[in-house]
Amino acid sequence: MEDIKKAILEFAEKTKKTKFYFNEMEKAVRKVLPDTKARAVKKAATALINEEKLIYFSTGSTTMYGLKGRGQTEDF
Amino acid sequence: MAFEPREEQKELKYDELRIYSDEELNNYTEEELKNFKIKHDIPMCDDLEKGPWPSFVADSKREALHRKNLAKDRMMIDCDVVEDTLGQLEESFVDGETHWKHGGIVGVFGYGGGVIGRYSDLQKKFPSIAHFHTMRVNQPASKFYSSDYLRSICDLWEYRGSGLMNFHGSTGDIIFLGTFTEQLEPTFYELGHVLQQDLGGSGSNLRSPSCCLGKARCEWSCIDTQDMCYELTHYYQDELHRPAFPYKFKFKFDGCPNCCVASIARADMSYIGTWKDNIRIDQEAVQAYIGGEIPPNAGAHAGRDWGKFDIEKEVINLCPTNCMRLEDGKLVINDKECTRCMHCINVMPRALRPGTDTGCSILFGAKAPILEGAQMSMLTVPFMRCEPPYDNIKELVEKVWDWWMEEGKNRERLGELIQRWGVPKFLEVLDLPPMPQMVKEPRSNPYIFWKEEDVEGGWDRKIEDYRIKHMR
C-alpha cells in the first residue's frame, strides 16, 4: 500500500497535467509496480484523499484526481 | 420477505425536525404573488409561463417571494438566490450561451461523488449565485418516502441552500440545486446523521441504483427489486462514493419486462424480472374478457368507446412471435416462443399472469446521452436466480467491472466498450455461450467467429489463402 501511494504521489508531482484520470494514475503505478491491481490503486488513492494529499475534481459526469495544491485549488 | 435494514431506522417526525413554523412556510398570499415582480427584468423567462404546462419559472417566482418574506437570519445563503438564477437565465437567453461554469474540486470529505460544483461567470451582477453547487441525494428504493421525510429535507434545503430542488434527476436522485461551498459539509452532516440519508453517485462512479415499485405494489414483479436495490447499494458503497471507473455506471432494477424504470434504455447493467415456466392462464377470465364482462387493460383506456373487445385483433395478432392462438375457444400459448413483451398480460391482467419460476434477465450496455442518441441494452444473461445475498449477481458484476476498468477508455461507457471489442469478446469475459438471438443478420454479419479450438478436429486452411481472394 505504501509503495503504491508513493508511486501515485511521484506521478502526480511529475505529470504536466494538474488533473488526471484514474487509469492514467493506474498505468503510472504499473510502470513502477507491474502487478498492481486496479482495486489496490483505488484503495491507495482513497487513502491519499483521506490524508488530504490528493483531491477529486468532478465535472458531474466524470471524476479526475489531482495533487492538492497544484492547479485549481480554490473556488473560482 | 420482511425488510431488514442494515442499521436501525429512526422514525422521522417532522414536528421534531422542522426548521420553519407554519407561518413562515405560508408567508405570502396568492394576491401578493400575482403582483410580485422579481428584481430583474426577465421577459423571455416570463414567456415560458405561457402555455398549458406547469412552468419552473412560475415555481421559481413562488420560491423567490417566499424567501423574500422570510427573515434574513432564517436562511444560510442569500435570499435573492432564486431571483438571481432567473436573472442569469434571462441573460443566457440574450447572449445565446450559458453563464454557468461547471465542475470543480468541491465535495464532502472522503466522497468523490454526490456534489457537483457550479459557479456563475457573472458573479458581480448576480452575487447570490456566485456558487451554485448541486447535491445529489440517494433516493429511497422505489422513491417511497413519508411526508415527514419530504418536509424535513425541504426545510433543510430552504435553510442551507436555495430551496430549489428536482424530484427526481434522470438517475433517480433527489437533486438539491444551488448552495455555497461552506454549506456542503453541514448539509451532508444533517442528511447523514439526522435524516439517515446518503448522497448519491455522480462522476465516474456507480450511480445511485434505482428500482421500480416491485413486489411492494405490483403483482407482476418477478423479483424483489427493492431488496436488490438496497442490498447492492450497500454492498457497493465504495464504488458509489469513490470514483475509479472510466465513466459512469448505472444499475436499474425492473420487476417485470414492462420495464417501468426503463432499465433497458438507461442502465449499463439492467436487471429485468422474468419467469422460466409458463404464463399462468385463467381460461374463465379469458372468456370473461371475450364476453365483455371484464374491461381490457384493467379499464385504463375506458375514456373512449373502442368498440367490443376483440381478442384476435387486440391480443393474438399483436403477439410479436405469433405464439398465441384460440383452440376450441381456449387460449393456448406456446411459451417457448414467448419473448416476454407483456402485451397480452397488460391487456388481460385477470386472465394472464407471469409464471412462478422467477428470476431476472440481465442486459448490458444501455445509455441515454443527450448527444448522439440512446443505445438500448443487449440481452446477455437470459435468466439468473435473484435470491439474497445475490452472490451470483455480484460475481457477474465484478467480472464486468474488472474488464471495463482494464480496457475502457476514459469516458467510455460499457456499451461503447462492447461495441469496440465486439460481443464475442464480452461473452468470453463473462464466460457465457453466445445465443442465436444475439446475431441480428446471420447471413450478412455473422459476428460469432469460431476459434480453431472450438471446432472438433480444427482446420487446415490459412487466413492468408482466404485473403488472396477477399482483400480487406
HADDOCK unambig.tbl for C-alpha pairs under 7 A between the chains (distance, minus, plus):
assign (segid A and resid 22 and name CA) (segid B and resid 244 and name CA) 5.72 0.50 0.50
assign (segid A and resid 42 and name CA) (segid B and resid 244 and name CA) 6.36 0.50 0.50
assign (segid A and resid 49 and name CA) (segid B and resid 110 and name CA) 6.65 0.50 0.50
assign (segid A and resid 50 and name CA) (segid B and resid 110 and name CA) 5.88 0.50 0.50
assign (segid A and resid 56 and name CA) (segid B and resid 105 and name CA) 5.89 0.50 0.50
assign (segid A and resid 56 and name CA) (segid B and resid 112 and name CA) 5.95 0.50 0.50
assign (segid A and resid 57 and name CA) (segid B and resid 104 and name CA) 5.41 0.50 0.50
assign (segid A and resid 57 and name CA) (segid B and resid 105 and name CA) 4.51 0.50 0.50
assign (segid A and resid 58 and name CA) (segid B and resid 103 and name CA) 5.46 0.50 0.50
assign (segid A and resid 58 and name CA) (segid B and resid 104 and name CA) 5.60 0.50 0.50
assign (segid A and resid 58 and name CA) (segid B and resid 105 and name CA) 6.32 0.50 0.50
assign (segid A and resid 58 and name CA) (segid B and resid 116 and name CA) 6.63 0.50 0.50
assign (segid A and resid 58 and name CA) (segid B and resid 203 and name CA) 6.01 0.50 0.50
assign (segid A and resid 59 and name CA) (segid B and resid 102 and name CA) 6.24 0.50 0.50
assign (segid A and resid 59 and name CA) (segid B and resid 103 and name CA) 3.82 0.50 0.50
assign (segid A and resid 59 and name CA) (segid B and resid 104 and name CA) 6.35 0.50 0.50
assign (segid A and resid 59 and name CA) (segid B and resid 116 and name CA) 6.62 0.50 0.50
assign (segid A and resid 59 and name CA) (segid B and resid 203 and name CA) 6.79 0.50 0.50
assign (segid A and resid 60 and name CA) (segid B and resid 103 and name CA) 6.23 0.50 0.50
assign (segid A and resid 60 and name CA) (segid B and resid 116 and name CA) 5.12 0.50 0.50
assign (segid A and resid 60 and name CA) (segid B and resid 202 and name CA) 5.74 0.50 0.50
assign (segid A and resid 60 and name CA) (segid B and resid 203 and name CA) 4.92 0.50 0.50
assign (segid A and resid 61 and name CA) (segid B and resid 202 and name CA) 6.22 0.50 0.50
assign (segid A and resid 61 and name CA) (segid B and resid 203 and name CA) 4.21 0.50 0.50
assign (segid A and resid 61 and name CA) (segid B and resid 204 and name CA) 6.52 0.50 0.50
assign (segid A and resid 61 and name CA) (segid B and resid 248 and name CA) 6.78 0.50 0.50
assign (segid A and resid 62 and name CA) (segid B and resid 203 and name CA) 4.07 0.50 0.50
assign (segid A and resid 62 and name CA) (segid B and resid 204 and name CA) 4.78 0.50 0.50
assign (segid A and resid 62 and name CA) (segid B and resid 247 and name CA) 5.92 0.50 0.50
assign (segid A and resid 63 and name CA) (segid B and resid 203 and name CA) 4.81 0.50 0.50
assign (segid A and resid 63 and name CA) (segid B and resid 204 and name CA) 5.14 0.50 0.50
assign (segid A and resid 63 and name CA) (segid B and resid 243 and name CA) 6.59 0.50 0.50
